[in-house]
Each structure stands twice: as structure tokens, then as C-alpha cells.
Amino acid sequence: MVSGGTDGIGRALGLAYLRRGEQVAIIGRNTAKGDSFLAEADMVGAAGRAHVITADLSLVAGARAAIAAVRERFDRVDALVLGARHVSSHRQVTAEGFELTFALYYLSRFLLSHELADLLDAAPHPVVANVSGPGETRGDPRWDDLNLARGYTLTAALSHGGRLNDLLAVGWGMRHPMARTRYVLVHPGVVATSFSGTYDPRTAAVIDQLRSTGAPVAEAIQPIARLLDDPPVAPVSAWAQGSSLPLTRDAFDPAAARRLYDITMELLQGEK
Ligand SMILES: NC(=O)c1ccc[n+]([C@@H]2O[C@H](COP(=O)([O-])OP(=O)(O)OC[C@H]3O[C@@H](n4cnc5c(N)ncnc54)[C@H](OP(=O)(O)O)[C@@H]3O)[C@@H](O)[C@H]2O)c1
């Protein structure tokens, strides 16, 4: 199961596992790209094993619809790859009132991780791979401004989202202490992907540069695939391009993880 599987790292992982004979379901919002994934699956002889769930994961309602569709179609999830992301030079607010990066990069991952926990635990060696930027940002999240109403920049939104995902992983481990599922945070390095985003001209030039200098996707997915194939022993772990990162208290603080879980659940109560 791959969120953001219509492009970049998610798409490449999806196709790689289809080539290996697995069932792969991707979640994405773009129907043309979903069709292209199915067409490519056909070409590699994987017709019938490729599935597309269309949903806008920046909406809590969209994430919940995707989760319902997964539950309707599958009775287990062996691996959940969280890769959907869209960044923006300007602060955007979803129809539900959340800042876009917070909603897509963090909230949708929170929902998919927690609400598919039982389907994951039904698999023999289950793993969640949250593809993000572990350990890059330390210190407190903006507890009184999770929606980044003040001082928004693209970089601040991304690093804050990465911070929240680090705490999501720690909190997930605490909420599911008996789970067999391994929760893995993965930093892929700079990879030449679509960099789904809405950019001002100056940032667009930087992104073009990253697109032309980043590692090829086929190369970047290898360390992620190794973690999916052979999940680490530790219930929660963080990795950067194949190397393990220490879960230091300043970045992966359990008290902050618990606080974030509680705040997130309160926010989601309002979206029932
Ligand atoms: N590429 C890098 O250098 C890099 C570096 C560090 C971390 N990462 C992490 O790696 C992960 C994958 O990155 P990538 O570069 O492969 O991504 P990407 O090429 O930008 O693709 C992002 C995916 O997310 C989907 N998406 C965007 N908005 C969505 C929405 N509202 N609902 C559902 N799906 C949506 C995109 O669909 P559309 O095609 O419709 O936009 C696309 O399939 C990200 O989480 C990122 O944080 C990447």
C-alpha cells in the first residue's frame, strides 16, 4: 500500500513490487496518473495485481475515504509506504481549515498509520515506511500554531512536518505496544522526482536544480525496499539512505509524542 504512489518514490516502489509478483495498491488524487500506473502495470504483466484508490489525502474526509476503501478491498496490509506530499511557497488552507502541509504530510499519515494498524498486524512481517526527513528538525513543535498561521515559509512547513512525523512514529509505537508491525522513518536523500508542489519563481528554479541533481529514483528506492523486505528488529526506527539514525530524546521525545497524539485526536474529533 503506497500513499503518493502516482509519482516519484512511491510510484517507483509500487512498480518494483509489482514486477516481483506482489499485489500493490496506490493511493493518489490524480486519476490520469493512476491510469498511467495501471497501464504500466499491464506492461510488466501485473494486470489484476495493481490497484488504484483515488483520494485527496489533504482532506481528513479524503484520508478516511481511502482507509474505508482499503478496508473494503483488503484484509491485510504487508507494507504501508507513506509518500504523499505537496509543498507550497505560499500558505494554503484546505477546505477543512488545516494548513496544507500539516494536513497532507502529517495528518493523513497519522490517520493511515493508526487506522490501518489492525490490517498491518494481520500480515506476517508488517512494516510502515514513513518517507520523510527524520531527525532533521529538533526542539518543540509549534504547539500553539500547528497550522503555521505565523511566519509561514515552505522550508518551515517542511521541517515542521518532518518534526511531527518523527513524533508520529514514536507515538505510534506507544499506542500499539503489542504490535508486530515495525514503524520505520526513512530519509531518502535528495531524489530526482516530480517534487509535487506550488512554487514561486525563485523556488521553482531551486526545485529544477534538485530535479536535475538528485539521485535517480530507481537507486533511491533500494534502501527503502531493503527495510520493507527485512524490517528492523526495533519497533520504531529511523534511517537515512540505508544508515540507522539514533532516536535521540530531543528529536524523538516520548512526552512530546504523547502530547502530539492527544492534540491530533482532539483536532480529528472536530472532523467526524
Ligand atoms: N524527493 C526528495 O528529494 C525527497 C527528499 C526528502 C524526503 N522526501 C520524501 O519522500 C516522499 C516522496 O517524495 P517524492 O519526491 O517521491 O514525491 P513526489 O514525486 O513529489 O510525489 C508526491 C506524491 O504525493 C502525491 N500527492 C500530492 N498531493 C496529494 C494529495 N492531496 N492527495 C494524495 N496524493 C497527493 C502526488 O500526487 P500528484 O502527482 O497528484 O501531485 C505524488 O504522487 C515525500 O514524503 C517526501 O517527504 C523526498
The ligand as a Tripos MOL2 file, in Angstrom:
@<TRIPOS>MOLECULE
LIG
   48    52     1     0     0
SMALL
NO_CHARGES

@<TRIPOS>ATOM
      1 N1         12.4770   13.7420   -3.4660 N.am      1 LIG1
      2 C1         13.2920   14.0870   -2.4670 C.2       1 LIG1
      3 O1         14.4000   14.6260   -2.6900 O.2       1 LIG1
      4 C2         12.9040   13.8330   -1.0590 C.ar      1 LIG1
      5 C3         13.7890   14.2330   -0.0390 C.ar      1 LIG1
      6 C4         13.4440   14.0020    1.2870 C.ar      1 LIG1
      7 C5         12.2410   13.3770    1.5780 C.ar      1 LIG1
      8 N2         11.4050   13.0000    0.5690 N.ar      1 LIG1
      9 C6         10.1310   12.3640    0.9470 C.3       1 LIG1
     10 O2          9.8330   11.2990    0.0950 O.3       1 LIG1
     11 C7          8.4080   11.2150   -0.1000 C.3       1 LIG1
     12 C8          8.1450   11.0330   -1.5550 C.3       1 LIG1
     13 O3          8.7240   12.1390   -2.2010 O.3       1 LIG1
     14 P1          8.7860   12.2610   -3.7750 P.3       1 LIG1
     15 O4          9.8100   13.2990   -4.0390 O.co2     1 LIG1
     16 O5          8.8630   10.9190   -4.3590 O.co2     1 LIG1
     17 O6          7.3530   12.8810   -4.0410 O.3       1 LIG1
     18 P2          6.7120   13.4540   -5.3860 P.3       1 LIG1
     19 O7          7.4140   12.9800   -6.6080 O.co2     1 LIG1
     20 O8          6.5870   14.9260   -5.1770 O.co2     1 LIG1
     21 O9          5.3020   12.7570   -5.3160 O.3       1 LIG1
     22 C9          4.4310   13.0670   -4.2780 C.3       1 LIG1
     23 C10         3.2110   12.2170   -4.4210 C.3       1 LIG1
     24 O10         2.2280   12.6940   -3.4960 O.3       1 LIG1
     25 C11         1.0090   12.8450   -4.2090 C.3       1 LIG1
     26 N3          0.1220   13.8360   -3.6430 N.ar      1 LIG1
     27 C12         0.3110   15.1790   -3.5760 C.ar      1 LIG1
     28 N4         -0.7610   15.7650   -3.0470 N.ar      1 LIG1
     29 C13        -1.6550   14.7740   -2.7740 C.ar      1 LIG1
     30 C14        -2.9570   14.7620   -2.2300 C.ar      1 LIG1
     31 N5         -3.5780   15.8890   -1.8400 N.pl3     1 LIG1
     32 N6         -3.5930   13.5720   -2.1030 N.ar      1 LIG1
     33 C15        -2.9930   12.4190   -2.4990 C.ar      1 LIG1
     34 N7         -1.7600   12.3660   -3.0270 N.ar      1 LIG1
     35 C16        -1.0970   13.5500   -3.1750 C.ar      1 LIG1
     36 C17         1.4960   13.2840   -5.5630 C.3       1 LIG1
     37 O11         0.4410   13.2050   -6.4760 O.3       1 LIG1
     38 P3          0.3410   14.2480   -7.7010 P.3       1 LIG1
     39 O12         1.1860   13.6230   -8.7330 O.co2     1 LIG1
     40 O13        -1.0990   14.2550   -7.9950 O.co2     1 LIG1
     41 O14         0.8680   15.5620   -7.2290 O.co2     1 LIG1
     42 C18         2.6060   12.2920   -5.8050 C.3       1 LIG1
     43 O15         2.1150   11.0280   -6.1410 O.3       1 LIG1
     44 C19         7.8130   12.5100    0.4620 C.3       1 LIG1
     45 O16         7.1240   12.2180    1.6050 O.3       1 LIG1
     46 C20         8.9870   13.3520    0.8120 C.3       1 LIG1
     47 O17         8.7930   13.9520    2.0650 O.3       1 LIG1
     48 C21        11.7070   13.2130   -0.7380 C.ar      1 LIG1
@<TRIPOS>BOND
     1     1     2 1
     2     2     3 2
     3     2     4 1
     4     4     5 ar
     5     4    48 ar
     6     5     6 ar
     7     6     7 ar
     8     7     8 ar
     9     8     9 1
    10     8    48 ar
    11     9    10 1
    12     9    46 1
    13    10    11 1
    14    11    12 1
    15    11    44 1
    16    12    13 1
    17    13    14 1
    18    14    15 2
    19    14    16 1
    20    14    17 1
    21    17    18 1
    22    18    19 2
    23    18    20 1
    24    18    21 1
    25    21    22 1
    26    22    23 1
    27    23    24 1
    28    23    42 1
    29    24    25 1
    30    25    26 1
    31    25    36 1
    32    26    27 ar
    33    26    35 ar
    34    27    28 ar
    35    28    29 ar
    36    29    30 ar
    37    29    35 ar
    38    30    31 1
    39    30    32 ar
    40    32    33 ar
    41    33    34 ar
    42    34    35 ar
    43    36    37 1
    44    36    42 1
    45    37    38 1
    46    38    39 2
    47    38    40 1
    48    38    41 1
    49    42    43 1
    50    44    45 1
    51    44    46 1
    52    46    47 1
@<TRIPOS>SUBSTRUCTURE
     1 LIG1         1 GROUP 0 **** ****
